[in-house]
Amino acid sequence: MEQKVVPDKKSPQKEANRVTKFLDLGLNGTDRFPVDVEKVALELTPEFNRDPITAVTGNSIGNSVDGMLVKHPTKDEWAIFYNTDVVHPGRTNFTKAHELGHYMVHRQSLSKTKFQCGEKDMLDENQQGIDIEAEANAFAANLLMPNNDFRAQADGQKFSIDLMQHCADRYGVSLTAAVLKWLDFTKKRAIGLLSEEGFMHWSKSSGSAYSSGRYFATKQDCVEVPEFSLAAQEQYSTEARNGVKHGPGIWFPNEEVIEHSIYSEEYGKTLTILVLGDAGGYSDPDDFNEDDELLTDSYTNFINNGQNPY
């Protein structure tokens, strides 16, 4: 009996890095960023594979679906569909990159002909127990915000909302996505969180913050933001944006915290970044083990809390 060959499992980071190398060779200056995901899909996938992406199309597809990757019923071709009802360019750009991630990482290993991605779909693992939505997000984050370039933007810089907004603008992503990327890079003890009406939706600690016991268990518990924090006050002010130093007892016992906070009236939510005292510096992307990194990747945590990383 002929034994079926199962394709090797692909690493989202390695696949994103493979595309990044092509882009670094072919583009420079103002043409390099933000990444034109549609152009990458239509021009590079025929170079990589015999079943390329031949269409990237926007349609009004309702509130429950952000994007889809679909195989042609009779041809060895694929198409990406994204929801034109989404009005934020950063979210649309991430959606396109997310679907490209499914194409690069999952289409062969899972033998699926359709990947449909909305909040409900993202919360379900597939039959092999792989969190494919987190993997597609990791691909998208590494494609849109390559490690070497992100480090060049942020290395040696004091944290600020303005720095994160610069990164968001450079890469065509949301402010939240840029903050999450920064938290994966920094050696500073820092925590990002999103709150609404006094309670946290999710929280993400940098590696050094988590190792020192500074994190909020938002997956297990309903966590309230401190009464006297900027997050509780839902502020949109220059002072909150630039950061306010709190004494011990506001966020953590016996420790000062600098809180940067920005409130969105459109969404009714507050994005907060807490910076704790440490030596500073940035981790080297070459130092991490890719398999281990995926297990604790901020986008994995984001999806597991029912949020889209846009």
C-alpha positions, 0 to 999 in steps of 0.5 A, a space after each residue: 500500500 502506498 503511504 500518503 506523504 504528509 507535508 512538513 509543518 511550516 513555521 509562520 516566522 520562517 515563511 514570513 522571513 522568506 517573503 521579507 528577503 525577496 522584498 528587501 532585495 527588490 525594494 528600498 526607500 519609501 517603496 519598502 513599507 508599508 508592505 503591499 500585501 496584494 502585490 506580494 500575493 499576486 506577484 510572488 506566489 506564482 514564483 513559489 508555487 504551482 497553485 498561486 493566488 490569482 485574485 485579491 478582492 474586496 466584498 461586503 461580506 457582513 460583520 462576522 467575517 473579516 477575510 477568506 482564503 478560497 481555492 478555485 473549484 476547478 483550477 489550482 488557484 487561490 483567491 483572497 477575499 477581504 471585507 470592505 465593510 471594515 473601514 480601517 486600513 490597518 485592519 484590512 491590511 492585517 486581514 490580507 496578510 493573515 489570509 496570505 499566512 494561511 496560504 503560505 503555512 496551512 493550505 498544504 498541511 491541512 488540505 483545506 480548500 477554504 479558510 474563513 476568518 472571523 471572531 468565531 472562526 478564530 476561537 476554534 482550533 482545527 482537527 489537528 489541535 493547531 491554533 492556525 489563526 494564531 499562526 496566521 497572525 504571527 505570519 502577518 505580524 512578521 511580514 508587515 513588521 519585520 524584526 530587523 526593521 522594527 528593531 531599527 525603529 525602536 532600538 534605543 528609543 524611550 517608549 512613547 505613544 508617538 513612537 508606537 504611532 510612528 511604527 503603526 504608520 510606517 507598517 500600515 497597521 493599528 496602534 495596538 498591533 505596533 504595541 504588541 510587536 514592541 512588547 515581544 521585542 523589548 527587554 523592558 518590564 512592560 505590560 499592554 492592556 485593553 480595557 472597557 468600562 473599568 475591566 480588562 479585555 486582555 493583557 500582554 506582558 513583555 518577557 521580563 515583566 512576566 518573568 518578574 511576576 508582573 501580569 494580569 490573568 485576564 483569561 482566567 479572571 475578570 480583572 478590574 483596572 485600578 480605581 485611580 489609574 488613567 485607564 479607569 478615567 478613560 482619558 484622551 489627553 496629552 498628559 495620559 498619552 505622554 505617560 504619568 508616573 504612579 507611586 506604589 499601590 496604584 497598579 502594583 504594591 511597592 512599585 512605581 509605574 509609568 502609565 501611558 493611556 489613550 482612550 478611543 471614543 469610537 470604540 469606547 475602549 482604552 489602550 494602556 501601556 505600563 512601563 516598570 523600572 528596569 535596565 532597558 534594551 531590546 532582545 535580539 530576534 535571533 535569540 528566540 526559539 521559533 517554536 517556543 516563541 509561537 506558544 507565547 506570541 502576543 497574537 496567540 494570547 490576543 486571539 485566545 481572549 476573543 480579540 482581533 489584533 488590528 
